[in-house]
Amino acid sequence: MTEQTSKHNESKPSVWKSLRNGFFFALAILTIAYAFQVTKVGLAEFRKESRQQSRVRVMRALANPDLFDFDRAETIVNSPLYLPCPEGVEPQIQREESGAAYVESLSCGKAGDIIALEGYNFPPNTEVLISYVPENDPQSALALAKARVKADSQGHFSAEVELPKDRDSADAQYLRAYAYKNVGVPRWSKSAQDTWDKIIETVFMAFLATLLGTALSFPLSFFAARNLMKNVRSPLASIALNLLGWPLGIWLGYQAGKSLLEASASFSGNAWLNLAGIAVSLGLSVLGLRWSLARSEDESATKRSLSQLVSIIVFIFVIYAMLEFGNLGMNLGAALIEPLGSFGFIGNFLYQSGDILRTVTPALSALIAGGVVSSGLGRWGQTLSERLPIGAARVVNAVLAALAGAMLFVGGAQLLNWLYQIDDPFYVWTLPAVLGAAGGLALALFNQPKASLPIGLTVYYVTRTIVNAVRSVEAVIMAIVFVIFVGIGPFAGVMALGLHTIASLVKLYSEQVESILAGPIEAIESTGANRLQTIVYAVIPQIIPPYISYTMYRWDINVRMSTIIGITGGGGIGFLLVQNINLLDYNAASTQMIAIAIVVSIMDYVSSALRERVV
């Protein structure tokens, strides 16, 4: 009996549950109602006659894209008209001819009168434009009153037009009947040709942006993968020296790159000297590397130091060879642009590639040197942490952590000072140094001297934060910024799309890395492989197919985004589209929209086929 009562009570509807559901339903209705209020939802404007006329006009224009041009056979009849009638003259029907076509209309009238016209022998089934042309100028393009009628199959039409109210003149004015018909074979219109040029520009904007984004996001994705970074740990001394090594190495590398850039400028105008510089630099680099790599493990400390010195010299020769490659590209490109004619873009590619190489080489030199110095000091810090006794290790950790913390805070303060122009030494030097040193000292004191800290997770969170921040900014906003940097044109669009592609692909790539099987990684690590070898042999083979799929998908996205980028001045078909919309040329705008739809569809089919074949 008790069991039956319990089941009966469970089956009865709960009053409180009903009230709760009713409350949430009412809350949802109120939310939707407020959304209507905020977004001003309403059909009052939709019902206006002016809106209806605009809709019809725009939809008809969009349905007639400006794709083709024809030669025209024009028929123009100018019928004289006096406004008002001369004194003592009554309006009479007159006939004006132009070839076989003629028009019958009144010879004069009063302001605001409605007069009738009839035309004969016009091109059959064509539209005839009736215009009022002021003053004694039958070729004037100023039409004050217009009427559109259609001639029938016999070339006859009739129309009524209202004479203007404020155009009285003693001179003869005109009513003009104008009709045309297309003759000959169609040819691509100017709008279609411009659309073709811009849609090609759009596709290659997307291609370059995808190429740039893929090249940079591939290595960054490993730093944003939690499963690869969570086990990366280092002692505090190694981390502090690693941080301190970056600014030192960047400064040394940039100064070296800048000096080599100035040295290479002396031979920048001679391709033969460029080739000689490349050959000598690479030859000495190969010899130095072979000598350095051939040393045995039991060599003395002096010989190891000498080997490191040789490696630095090799680095300098490689940087110089890169600069000479840039000079050679610029020289060959400038010489080939005109002789290659239609293929002059190859020369332009060589020239621009050389210019880019020369521009980025000092920065690249700084980054490489920063990484090398940072890595070397980090290994030295690892050795110190392992060999020093606990007391000495605690002191070393405190000093190095204080220095690293002060450097980080001062660096951040200098960036803020550059942005906001604080220019107060206390706030941009003293206070940040004290706070950073205190933070580093506290970190050293509250950690075990020889304990390893999760530096990998720190790098992971920093990388993810930066990527998410960049990804949250729309590519259109990035395009506006890059237009300021490099000017209006497709290059700004490429830079904006490339930066947004990096942020998006790093997220997609890293999530794919996080979902790989752990077995191959454990197997490679059990052989004693280092982290780079583990990534090469255990991670990359598992991620190549999805990476290819994501890259193709991103190219598809970039093609569609390129149409929006152009609106901000970033080049491509979007620039032409917004220009025609602003000019109310909806026929031309329809041509661009059709081109966009075709290209996006083709890209979708091509990327799907490639993914099916490759992945």
ZIPEVEN-V114175 format. One record per residue. N is the residue number from 1. OMEGA is omega in whole degrees, -180 to 180 (* if undefined). Layout:
n->N omega->OMEGA
n->N omega->OMEGA
This chain:
n->1 omega->179
n->2 omega->179
n->3 omega->178
n->4 omega->179
n->5 omega->179
n->6 omega->180
n->7 omega->180
n->8 omega->180
n->9 omega->179
n->10 omega->-178
n->11 omega->-180
n->12 omega->180
n->13 omega->179
n->14 omega->180
n->15 omega->-179
n->16 omega->178
n->17 omega->178
n->18 omega->178
n->19 omega->179
n->20 omega->178
n->21 omega->178
n->22 omega->178
n->23 omega->-179
n->24 omega->177
n->25 omega->178
n->26 omega->179
n->27 omega->178
n->28 omega->179
n->29 omega->179
n->30 omega->179
n->31 omega->179
n->32 omega->179
n->33 omega->179
n->34 omega->176
n->35 omega->175
n->36 omega->-178
n->37 omega->-177
n->38 omega->-176
n->39 omega->174
n->40 omega->178
n->41 omega->179
n->42 omega->-177
n->43 omega->-179
n->44 omega->178
n->45 omega->-179
n->46 omega->-176
n->47 omega->-178
n->48 omega->-178
n->49 omega->179
n->50 omega->177
n->51 omega->179
n->52 omega->178
n->53 omega->179
n->54 omega->179
n->55 omega->-179
n->56 omega->-178
n->57 omega->-177
n->58 omega->-179
n->59 omega->178
n->60 omega->178
n->61 omega->179
n->62 omega->179
n->63 omega->179
n->64 omega->-178
n->65 omega->-179
n->66 omega->-176
n->67 omega->-172
n->68 omega->172
n->69 omega->177
n->70 omega->164
n->71 omega->-175
n->72 omega->169
n->73 omega->-173
n->74 omega->174
n->75 omega->-178
n->76 omega->176
n->77 omega->178
n->78 omega->-178
n->79 omega->-178
n->80 omega->-179
n->81 omega->176
n->82 omega->-178
n->83 omega->-1
n->84 omega->179
n->85 omega->175
n->86 omega->-176
n->87 omega->178
n->88 omega->-178
n->89 omega->177
n->90 omega->178
n->91 omega->179
n->92 omega->175
n->93 omega->177
n->94 omega->-178
n->95 omega->178
n->96 omega->-175
n->97 omega->170
n->98 omega->-172
n->99 omega->-180
n->100 omega->-177
n->101 omega->175
n->102 omega->-178
n->103 omega->174
n->104 omega->-179
n->105 omega->176
n->106 omega->-178
n->107 omega->-179
n->108 omega->-180
n->109 omega->178
n->110 omega->180
n->111 omega->178
n->112 omega->178
n->113 omega->171
n->114 omega->-179
n->115 omega->-178
n->116 omega->174
n->117 omega->173
n->118 omega->179
n->119 omega->-177
n->120 omega->175
n->121 omega->172
n->122 omega->178
n->123 omega->-177
n->124 omega->174
n->125 omega->178
n->126 omega->177
n->127 omega->-180
n->128 omega->179
n->129 omega->178
n->130 omega->-177
n->131 omega->172
n->132 omega->-177
n->133 omega->-176
n->134 omega->176
n->135 omega->-175
n->136 omega->-178
n->137 omega->-176
n->138 omega->180
n->139 omega->-178
n->140 omega->180
n->141 omega->-178
n->142 omega->179
n->143 omega->-174
n->144 omega->179
n->145 omega->-174
n->146 omega->172
n->147 omega->179
n->148 omega->177
n->149 omega->-178
n->150 omega->177
n->151 omega->-179
n->152 omega->-176
n->153 omega->177
n->154 omega->-179
n->155 omega->-178
n->156 omega->174
n->157 omega->173
n->158 omega->-177
n->159 omega->174
n->160 omega->-179
n->161 omega->178
n->162 omega->178
n->163 omega->-179
n->164 omega->-175
n->165 omega->-173
n->166 omega->-177
n->167 omega->178
n->168 omega->180
n->169 omega->177
n->170 omega->-180
n->171 omega->178
n->172 omega->172
n->173 omega->-169
n->174 omega->161
n->175 omega->-175
n->176 omega->172
n->177 omega->-174
n->178 omega->176
n->179 omega->177
n->180 omega->172
n->181 omega->-179
n->182 omega->178
n->183 omega->178
n->184 omega->-178
n->185 omega->180
n->186 omega->174
n->187 omega->-179
n->188 omega->180
n->189 omega->177
n->190 omega->178
n->191 omega->179
n->192 omega->179
n->193 omega->178
n->194 omega->179
n->195 omega->178
n->196 omega->180
n->197 omega->-176
n->198 omega->180
n->199 omega->173
n->200 omega->177
n->201 omega->-179
n->202 omega->-179
n->203 omega->-178
n->204 omega->168
n->205 omega->180
n->206 omega->-180
n->207 omega->-179
n->208 omega->178
n->209 omega->179
n->210 omega->179
n->211 omega->179
n->212 omega->-179
n->213 omega->-180
n->214 omega->-178
n->215 omega->-177
n->216 omega->-178
n->217 omega->-179
n->218 omega->179
n->219 omega->-178
n->220 omega->-177
n->221 omega->179
n->222 omega->177
n->223 omega->-179
n->224 omega->179
n->225 omega->-174
n->226 omega->-177
n->227 omega->177
n->228 omega->-172
n->229 omega->-173
n->230 omega->-179
n->231 omega->180
n->232 omega->-178
n->233 omega->179
n->234 omega->175
n->235 omega->-175
n->236 omega->-179
n->237 omega->179
n->238 omega->-180
n->239 omega->-178
n->240 omega->179
n->241 omega->177
n->242 omega->178
n->243 omega->180
n->244 omega->-179
n->245 omega->-177
n->246 omega->-180
n->247 omega->178
n->248 omega->-180
n->249 omega->179
n->250 omega->180
n->251 omega->180
n->252 omega->-180
n->253 omega->179
n->254 omega->178
n->255 omega->178
n->256 omega->179
n->257 omega->179
n->258 omega->179
n->259 omega->179
n->260 omega->177
n->261 omega->178
n->262 omega->179
n->263 omega->-178
n->264 omega->-180
n->265 omega->180
n->266 omega->-178
n->267 omega->-172
n->268 omega->-175
n->269 omega->-176
n->270 omega->-177
n->271 omega->-180
n->272 omega->176
n->273 omega->176
n->274 omega->178
n->275 omega->179
n->276 omega->179
n->277 omega->178
n->278 omega->-178
n->279 omega->-179
n->280 omega->-178
n->281 omega->-180
n->282 omega->179
n->283 omega->178
n->284 omega->178
n->285 omega->180
n->286 omega->179
n->287 omega->180
n->288 omega->180
n->289 omega->-180
n->290 omega->179
n->291 omega->-177
n->292 omega->-178
n->293 omega->-176
n->294 omega->-178
n->295 omega->-179
n->296 omega->-176
n->297 omega->-176
n->298 omega->179
n->299 omega->-178
n->300 omega->179
n->301 omega->180
n->302 omega->-179
n->303 omega->176
n->304 omega->177
n->305 omega->178
n->306 omega->177
n->307 omega->177
n->308 omega->177
n->309 omega->178
n->310 omega->179
n->311 omega->177
n->312 omega->179
n->313 omega->177
n->314 omega->178
n->315 omega->180
n->316 omega->180
n->317 omega->179
n->318 omega->178
n->319 omega->179
n->320 omega->178
n->321 omega->177
n->322 omega->179
n->323 omega->179
n->324 omega->173
n->325 omega->177
n->326 omega->177
n->327 omega->-179
n->328 omega->178
n->329 omega->-180
n->330 omega->-180
n->331 omega->179
n->332 omega->-180
n->333 omega->180
n->334 omega->-179
n->335 omega->-173
n->336 omega->-173
n->337 omega->-178
n->338 omega->-179
n->339 omega->-177
n->340 omega->176
n->341 omega->-178
n->342 omega->178
n->343 omega->179
n->344 omega->178
n->345 omega->177
n->346 omega->176
n->347 omega->178
n->348 omega->178
n->349 omega->179
n->350 omega->-178
n->351 omega->-178
n->352 omega->178
n->353 omega->177
n->354 omega->179
n->355 omega->178
n->356 omega->-179
n->357 omega->179
n->358 omega->-177
n->359 omega->-174
n->360 omega->-176
n->361 omega->176
n->362 omega->178
n->363 omega->178
n->364 omega->177
n->365 omega->179
n->366 omega->-180
n->367 omega->-180
n->368 omega->-180
n->369 omega->177
n->370 omega->179
n->371 omega->-179
n->372 omega->-180
n->373 omega->180
n->374 omega->180
n->375 omega->180
n->376 omega->178
n->377 omega->178
n->378 omega->178
n->379 omega->178
n->380 omega->177
n->381 omega->176
n->382 omega->179
n->383 omega->178
n->384 omega->-178
n->385 omega->-178
n->386 omega->-171
n->387 omega->-177
n->388 omega->173
n->389 omega->-172
n->390 omega->-178
n->391 omega->179
n->392 omega->179
n->393 omega->179
n->394 omega->180
n->395 omega->180
n->396 omega->178
n->397 omega->-178
n->398 omega->-179
n->399 omega->-177
n->400 omega->180
n->401 omega->177
n->402 omega->179
n->403 omega->-180
n->404 omega->178
n->405 omega->178
n->406 omega->180
n->407 omega->-180
n->408 omega->-178
n->409 omega->179
n->410 omega->177
n->411 omega->177
n->412 omega->179
n->413 omega->178
n->414 omega->176
n->415 omega->178
n->416 omega->179
n->417 omega->178
n->418 omega->-179
n->419 omega->-172
n->420 omega->175
n->421 omega->179
n->422 omega->174
n->423 omega->174
n->424 omega->-175
n->425 omega->-179
n->426 omega->-176
n->427 omega->-177
n->428 omega->178
n->429 omega->-171
n->430 omega->-177
n->431 omega->178
n->432 omega->-180
n->433 omega->-180
n->434 omega->-180
n->435 omega->180
n->436 omega->179
n->437 omega->179
n->438 omega->178
n->439 omega->178
n->440 omega->179
n->441 omega->178
n->442 omega->178
n->443 omega->-179
n->444 omega->-176
n->445 omega->-177
n->446 omega->177
n->447 omega->176
n->448 omega->-175
n->449 omega->-176
n->450 omega->-179
n->451 omega->178
n->452 omega->-179
n->453 omega->-178
n->454 omega->-179
n->455 omega->-180
n->456 omega->178
n->457 omega->177
n->458 omega->177
n->459 omega->179
n->460 omega->-177
n->461 omega->178
n->462 omega->-180
n->463 omega->-180
n->464 omega->-180
n->465 omega->180
n->466 omega->-180
n->467 omega->180
n->468 omega->179
n->469 omega->180
n->470 omega->-178
n->471 omega->-179
n->472 omega->178
n->473 omega->-178
n->474 omega->-179
n->475 omega->178
n->476 omega->178
n->477 omega->177
n->478 omega->-180
n->479 omega->178
n->480 omega->179
n->481 omega->-178
n->482 omega->173
n->483 omega->177
n->484 omega->-177
n->485 omega->-171
n->486 omega->178
n->487 omega->180
n->488 omega->178
n->489 omega->-176
n->490 omega->180
n->491 omega->176
n->492 omega->177
n->493 omega->178
n->494 omega->-179
n->495 omega->-180
n->496 omega->179
n->497 omega->179
n->498 omega->180
n->499 omega->179
n->500 omega->178
n->501 omega->179
n->502 omega->-178
n->503 omega->-178
n->504 omega->-177
n->505 omega->176
n->506 omega->178
n->507 omega->-178
n->508 omega->-179
n->509 omega->-176
n->510 omega->178
n->511 omega->176
n->512 omega->177
n->513 omega->-179
n->514 omega->-178
n->515 omega->-180
n->516 omega->179
n->517 omega->-179
n->518 omega->-177
n->519 omega->180
n->520 omega->179
n->521 omega->179
n->522 omega->180
n->523 omega->180
n->524 omega->-180
n->525 omega->-180
n->526 omega->178
n->527 omega->-179
n->528 omega->-179
n->529 omega->177
n->530 omega->-174
n->531 omega->180
n->532 omega->178
n->533 omega->178
n->534 omega->180
n->535 omega->-177
n->536 omega->-171
n->537 omega->-177
n->538 omega->-175
n->539 omega->-173
n->540 omega->179
n->541 omega->-179
n->542 omega->-172
n->543 omega->-175
n->544 omega->-180
n->545 omega->179
n->546 omega->177
n->547 omega->178
n->548 omega->180
n->549 omega->180
n->550 omega->-179
n->551 omega->178
n->552 omega->179
n->553 omega->180
n->554 omega->176
n->555 omega->177
n->556 omega->179
n->557 omega->-178
n->558 omega->177
n->559 omega->180
n->560 omega->180
n->561 omega->180
n->562 omega->-180
n->563 omega->178
n->564 omega->180
n->565 omega->-178
n->566 omega->-180
n->567 omega->-179
n->568 omega->-177
n->569 omega->-178
n->570 omega->176
n->571 omega->178
n->572 omega->-175
n->573 omega->-180
n->574 omega->179
n->575 omega->179
n->576 omega->-179
n->577 omega->-178
n->578 omega->177
n->579 omega->-180
n->580 omega->177
n->581 omega->178
n->582 omega->178
n->583 omega->-179
n->584 omega->177
n->585 omega->-174
n->586 omega->175
n->587 omega->177
n->588 omega->179
n->589 omega->177
n->590 omega->177
n->591 omega->180
n->592 omega->-180
n->593 omega->177
n->594 omega->180
n->595 omega->179
n->596 omega->-180
n->597 omega->-179
n->598 omega->-177
n->599 omega->179
n->600 omega->179
n->601 omega->179
n->602 omega->179
n->603 omega->179
n->604 omega->180
n->605 omega->-179
n->606 omega->-179
n->607 omega->178
n->608 omega->179
n->609 omega->-180
n->610 omega->178
n->611 omega->179
n->612 omega->-178
n->613 omega->-173
n->614 omega->-173
n->615 omega->*
